[in-house]
Amino acid sequence: MDMYEVILLRDHTESGIRKASFQTCDMVCSSQIDIELEGDLIRRVQYIDGCHGNTQGVAALCAGRRIDEVIGRLEGIDCRGRGTSCPDQLARALKQLKR
């Protein structure tokens, strides 16, 4: 397993909404990302811990966008030479949900 990989904690569907939670890697400030999807459309993203304003901003910008668009924009973003970031962790989580 990649040291930057996210770990799926929960994944279930309620009333057509897929809800998944991921534990982030130890290299970032956030500890968990909760995602709600309707098909390939992101309905909601919530980060647990992390830089509150930044993670809220990322979450707000992702809502209403398609998974592939968000992955394309966020994948590979690095935070201070850590090899990943909170946005990159979201892209990694979304890639797992596409499998």
C-alpha positions in Angstrom: 0.0 0.0 0.0 1.1 3.5 -0.8 2.1 5.5 2.3 -0.1 8.4 1.1 -3.2 6.2 0.4 -6.5 6.9 2.1 -8.3 4.0 4.0 -12.0 3.4 3.4 -13.8 3.3 6.7 -17.4 3.1 5.6 -19.3 3.0 2.3 -23.1 2.6 2.0 -26.1 3.9 0.1 -29.2 5.5 1.6 -32.1 6.7 -0.5 -29.9 6.8 -3.6 -27.1 8.8 -1.9 -23.7 7.0 -1.6 -22.0 7.9 1.7 -18.3 7.1 2.2 -15.8 7.9 4.9 -12.0 7.7 4.5 -9.2 8.0 7.0 -6.5 10.2 5.6 -2.7 9.4 5.8 -0.6 10.8 8.6 1.1 13.3 6.4 -1.9 15.7 6.3 -3.7 17.8 8.9 -7.1 16.3 8.3 -7.9 12.9 9.9 -11.0 11.9 7.9 -13.0 12.9 4.8 -16.7 12.2 4.5 -18.2 12.2 1.0 -21.7 12.0 -0.4 -22.3 11.2 -4.0 -25.3 11.0 -6.3 -24.1 9.0 -9.3 -20.9 10.7 -10.3 -21.9 14.0 -8.9 -20.4 15.1 -5.5 -23.2 16.4 -3.2 -21.1 17.0 -0.1 -17.6 16.8 1.3 -16.7 17.3 4.9 -13.2 17.2 6.3 -12.6 16.2 9.9 -9.8 18.3 11.5 -7.3 20.1 9.2 -7.1 23.8 8.4 -10.8 24.7 8.9 -11.1 27.5 6.4 -9.1 25.7 3.7 -10.9 22.4 4.0 -14.3 24.2 4.0 -13.3 26.1 0.9 -12.2 22.9 -0.9 -15.4 21.2 0.2 -17.6 24.0 -1.1 -15.8 24.2 -4.4 -16.3 20.4 -5.0 -20.1 20.3 -4.2 -22.1 20.0 -7.4 -19.1 18.9 -9.5 -18.4 15.6 -11.2 -15.9 13.1 -9.7 -13.5 13.2 -12.7 -13.4 17.0 -12.7 -12.5 17.1 -9.0 -9.9 14.4 -9.3 -8.3 16.2 -12.3 -8.1 19.5 -10.4 -6.9 18.2 -7.0 -4.8 15.1 -7.7 -1.1 15.6 -7.0 -1.4 18.9 -5.0 1.4 18.9 -2.5 1.5 20.6 0.8 4.9 21.8 1.9 6.9 18.9 0.4 4.8 16.2 2.2 4.0 14.3 -1.0 0.3 14.8 -0.6 -2.2 17.3 0.8 -5.8 17.5 2.0 -7.1 18.1 -1.5 -4.9 15.3 -2.9 -6.3 13.0 -0.2 -9.8 13.8 -1.5 -8.8 13.0 -5.0 -7.4 9.7 -3.8 -10.6 8.9 -2.0 -12.7 9.7 -5.1 -10.5 7.5 -7.2 -11.2 4.6 -4.8 -14.9 5.2 -5.1 -14.7 5.0 -8.9 -13.3 1.4 -8.8 
